[in-house]
Amino acid sequence: MPDSVNLDNISIVLHQPRFPENIGAAARAMRNMGIRELVVVNPENFDVVKIFRMATHSAADIVKRIEVYETLREATSSYHYVVGTTARLGGQRQLIKSPSTLAQKLIPISKENRIAIVFGPEDRGLTNEDLHYCHELVNIPTAEFSSLNLAQAVMVMCYEIFTVSRESKKKFAPRLAARHELDGMYDQLKDILVRISYINPENPDYWMNNLRRFFTRMELRAKEVSIIRGICRQINWYGKKRYEDGLREKKDQM
Ligand code: SAH
């Protein structure tokens, strides 16, 4: 039997959209393709009349259930797999997939994991910092002019995700670490690596970006994240113990 993406585990996340019409048109595109969860982060104008007008009656349910967040970090925190979409290539954006390759990859992952597909603001797209939250980057191939209208980009992605199918080979798809577990791990790693002077406290993000890229490639599972966090805790404990032993020795010598 052909295997397909579990659409119940897919959410569309619009990061800082400027125009309510695009939010409505995105909801309608989702409805056409059977994707129901819409998340909006810090919208510039959340005019519900304009949103509903573009969504039309058919997608009204999706609009009523929109979840609104202040930051991308909060919005993605409960997801296990986060995909960013970008019109721009190059720079830090090397590992980019096509929509259909990504859709194939989501077939096994979506069985057990919640997936967010993130879209940037109309004028400037996702920043490099926003991309930190993404496991994967996707570009929709175009002719020379690469920037699609936001809602049309949502449509292309939803269409690919809806139409992809594969003969099932029952591929194993483990439960991946949720975004909030990864972010907690990165905060803890940054703290400990600064304290043991592995990274420069003046510019910790430079090194953390390398580490993030490395761990992102691994697609860490929840259990693996808790192992890394356990190692950080132990380093912390050991450092503290050595410090206290040192103080005691000094006292004994006095
Ligand atoms: N000027 C911006 C484009 C913003 S378009 C830039 O250069 O990045 C708004 C959003 O639509 C983008 O952030 C992205 O999420 C999506 N989008 C537009 N064109 C796309 C393309 N060719 N491939 C993938 N996503 C695209």
Residues whose N, C-alpha, C, O or C-beta is under 5 A from the ligand:
A	BS01	SAH	T85 T86 A87 R88 V118 F119 G120 P121 E122 D123 R124 G125 L126 V138 N139 I140 S146 S147 L148 N149 L150 A153
